[in-house]
């Protein structure tokens, strides 16, 4: 494919394609006529995206020089959309080294331009007063600008879009709390930007002139406070006016736990968002328009951005979410093959049910588990497990689903991650809760030798140390209620019957 002027299309590398922004940027680049290659640690997580067949996917990690070099080969524009936030105390060092590798390999392979989406930093605030999150974002931008490759750094404050962490935090706080005691940072002035404007600037940055090597502030048309945004969201959503009482003693750390309690956004993500709001973050310039002209009606204002985001949530058209990216520190070990799992222990819980329905009907129920649809057994037990996970810093049960009825590999599903789907037959989930071991849950829809529909369910747990063994035996008395009830009620739901409480035909082996 060539452009109308006969020039070949730009070849773009996208890192972070499994994340919130990267997963939305790829189709925008494709629609603009560019060729796209994605660098991913787990390429399989991209296979169910509607654009997967139109891109090249390579396995690698931005901290690995060899894989970055291979990914850069033949590339014109490289998008850097990853960060190590939440991976531990050394995340700033990891971010710095990854950016150095990215810049070095881009220069070595003759890449024309690097495009990086960073954070808008407050004007005139000393570096030591910045949050670690903003300080690291700024440092990454500086590393890339010094790389010897022409670089565009786009600096954004709060991004408003369906599924973004900022929007989800705002939405749940406003919807759930008609009266709010809030930290003082809700009165800090910020300049939010709609995600569609972020994507427009990212795509437009690809063909900037070769002599442009600088950072650009990007924001919407409105400068508001977080308090303003909560009130505007309430108006857009048709909610009564909220009573909001700022309290100075709520530090970013304390308020992040409060946000984690009320919203699906865990405190590990809420804290850097809150810390970023301690200082005023307003654009100092709008020079980006000289290179990526604003069409009529753009950038989008706060009210329009909130309306568009809420509409996509209500229409179930959320393409990526803040939880699309993997949880830092989540296990990535392969599924153990029983009965001989590397010489280690492997606990399993198996359930089977004959189902008075077609395999297709059973699969529809399987694919709809979780989120607002629930887990088909003892809701209190699932809720308690979710609360316990959040208390120890886990993701908890409230991440929900991206789509109410359809899943794809890589989706977050409450405190699980979709690891494998064989459409119509198998759903495999990997636990991302805090556990002394690894855990998977598999659900199958198939038929037995007599042609009857059969539901099979398997939970697997390879323990880690003595604590792992103690954990399994401690929770095993509840398996008959939780896993047995789940198998029974999924079978009943597939057959179109009301779920009951008795389980005389459950089998565990």
ABEGO torsion letter per residue (X at the ends): XBBAAGBBBBBBBBBGAABAAAAAAAAAAAAAGBBBBBBBABAAAAAABAAAAABBBBBEBAABAAAAAAAABGBABBBBABBABGAEAAAAAAAAAAAAAAAAAAAAAGBABBBBBBBBBBBGBBAAABBAAAAAAAAAAAAAAAAGBBBBBBBBBBBBBBGBAAAAAAAAAAAABABBBBBAAAABBBBBBBAAAAAAAAAAAAABBAABBBBBBBBBABBBBAAAAAAAAAAAAGBBBBBBBBBAABBAAAAAAAAAAABABBAAAAAAAAAAAABBBBBABAAAAAABBBBBGOBBBAAAAAAAAAAAAAAGABABBAAABBBBGBBABBBBBOABBGGBBBBBBBBBBBBBBBAAAAAAAAAABEEAAEAGBGAAAAAAAAAAAAAAGBAEAAAEBABAABBBBGBBBEABBBABBBBGABBBBBBABBBBEBBBBBBBBBBBAAGBBBBBBBBBBBBBEAAAAAAAAAAAAAAAAAAAAAAAAAAAAAAGBBBBABBAABBBX
